[in-house]
Amino acid sequence: MRYDSITEAIGNTPLVRIDPAVHGLRHIDLFAKLEMLNPFGSVKDRPAWHMARPHLEAAAGGGGGGTVVELSSGNTAKALALLAGLYGLRFKSVTNRMRVPEVRELLLLLGAEIEELPGQSECLDPTDTDDPLTRFHQALSEPDAGYLHTDQYFNPRNVEAHAEGTGPEIVKDLEGRVPDWFVACVGTAGSSTGVARVLREHDPGVRVLGLVAGKSDFIPGIRTIDEVRQVGLFDPATYDVMASVSSEEAIEGMVTLIRRCGLLSGPTGGAAYFGAVRHLREVDAGLAGTGRRESAVFIVCDRAESYLSYVRERRPELVGRAPRRGPVVEVSEAAARVVDVAAARRWLAQQEGPRPLVVDLRGPHAYAALHIAGSVNIVDEVFGELVRGGLPFSKSVPVLLACPVGEKSLRYAALLTGMGHPDVRSLAGGIVAWRDAGAPLVRE
């Protein structure tokens, strides 16, 4: 099959039936839509091209030059970097943190510029005018900004790419039938909204299961339930059921797809598979004795290679590393000590006893931009590795943990408390609350 441009190879990805011996569903046919076989490696190839194409063609007609910009730290950024390069343009990825090292390195290899800004969450909140990501987004949207801004969280062409491509392809590959269930991990909400729209045009009875990451957990490409409500394309009416998946479950599903199905899936696809099977088991039991069969489709979003460090951090034995040295004690976050900004400042200013060690869990660029004076920067992924090896500090050292909004620090404070640290506290509201209270911050 011959193409004149790599963009012509975007779409028309396979739909593969998962062997019932793997998933155990007796009355439901489960299919995987292999979006990782798009030419740039992910489901984001479709919206990236659909959103960028008008800008790129206009720029090419004007003699080239300019920069494509997107608030992305993952697959959308990768696809846009490649597309921009095809048209002789630059690409800038703007994010509050690059969480996966392989993705950062790949983006740099693709020629992308990466700008990390301190932000309140992985998604921007357009109503928070004090958030640096929001201010940057507003600046990009101004007519004379000078950037080609694809705006994936709010651009309707994100949804259109799947309504015109992914959804119709599923119906075609099922020979005109519509699946009873569509299972979607929710990131920008573009694929779930676009596919659901098409499927329901064929059959309003289609049920949509939306999967999000557990609160304070991290699965690449999936938002938590708090974050997803900040996404401009998210509409709760799209989903009949919303459920959360943990990072451990995502990796478990990923390993199953790789080792039992020959599908080189990343953790997002693993989360979709795991969440689908878990939910459909009850549906399957209800179909017993009825003589009916149902079908379900989920999306394998991308490939495994970009997430080896993510897997190594959580399941080192899967990549030939020594297992974690002893279990990390899981305790309720209610057991953690939380201090507000005023109490934290009094604690840091006390004259008696050892001064608390302030650990800033944000990325290095956010830390360099603004941080609490005297704090040390240990990125949360690295801090997690330290915790798994045992207490990272002497028990005699009091510790104040700080992250963007207080969620990560709360979790780690609970873990360290459960491991026997007598005085570790989490900064309520994180660095954002510290800044909003007018407490002093310094630049590196």
Stockholm file with secondary structure:
# STOCKHOLM 1.0

chainA/1-444         MRYDSITEAIGNTPLVRIDPAVHGLRHIDLFAKLEMLNPFGSVKDRPAWHMARPHLEAAAGGGGGGTVVELSSGNTAKALALLAGLYGLRFKSVTNRMRVPEVRELLLLLGAEIEELPGQSECLDPTDTDDPLTRFHQALSEPDAGYLHTDQYFNPRNVEAHAEGTGPEIVKDLEGRVPDWFVACVGTAGSSTGVARVLREHDPGVRVLGLVAGKSDFIPGIRTIDEVRQVGLFDPATYDVMASVSSEEAIEGMVTLIRRCGLLSGPTGGAAYFGAVRHLREVDAGLAGTGRRESAVFIVCDRAESYLSYVRERRPELVGRAPRRGPVVEVSEAAARVVDVAAARRWLAQQEGPRPLVVDLRGPHAYAALHIAGSVNIVDEVFGELVRGGLPFSKSVPVLLACPVGEKSLRYAALLTGMGHPDVRSLAGGIVAWRDAGAPLVRE
#=GR chainA/1-444 SS CCCSSGGGGSSCCCEEECCHHHHCCSSEEEEEEEGGGSTTSBTTHHHHHHHHHHHHHHHHHTTSCCEEEESCSSHHHHHHHHHHHHTTCEEEEEESCCCCHHHHHHHHHTTCEEEECCCSSSSCCTTCTTSHHHHHHHHHTSTTCCEEECCTTTCHHHHHHIIIIIHHHHHHHTTTCCCSEEEEECSSSHHHHHHHHHHHHHCTTCEEEEEEECTTCCBTTBCBHHHHTTCTTCCGGGCSEEEEECHHHHHHHHHHHHHHHCCCBCHHHHHHHHHHHHHHHHHHHHHTTTCCCEEEEEEECBBSGGGHHHHHHHCGGGGTCCCCSSCCCCCCGGGSEEECHHHHHHHHHCCSSCCCEEEECSCHHHHHHSBCTTCEECCHHHHHHHHHTSCSSCTTSCEEEECSSSHHHHHHHHHHHHTTCSSEEEETTHHHHHHHTTCCCBCC
#=GC SS_cons         CCCSSGGGGSSCCCEEECCHHHHCCSSEEEEEEEGGGSTTSBTTHHHHHHHHHHHHHHHHHTTSCCEEEESCSSHHHHHHHHHHHHTTCEEEEEESCCCCHHHHHHHHHTTCEEEECCCSSSSCCTTCTTSHHHHHHHHHTSTTCCEEECCTTTCHHHHHHIIIIIHHHHHHHTTTCCCSEEEEECSSSHHHHHHHHHHHHHCTTCEEEEEEECTTCCBTTBCBHHHHTTCTTCCGGGCSEEEEECHHHHHHHHHHHHHHHCCCBCHHHHHHHHHHHHHHHHHHHHHTTTCCCEEEEEEECBBSGGGHHHHHHHCGGGGTCCCCSSCCCCCCGGGSEEECHHHHHHHHHCCSSCCCEEEECSCHHHHHHSBCTTCEECCHHHHHHHHHTSCSSCTTSCEEEECSSSHHHHHHHHHHHHTTCSSEEEETTHHHHHHHTTCCCBCC
//
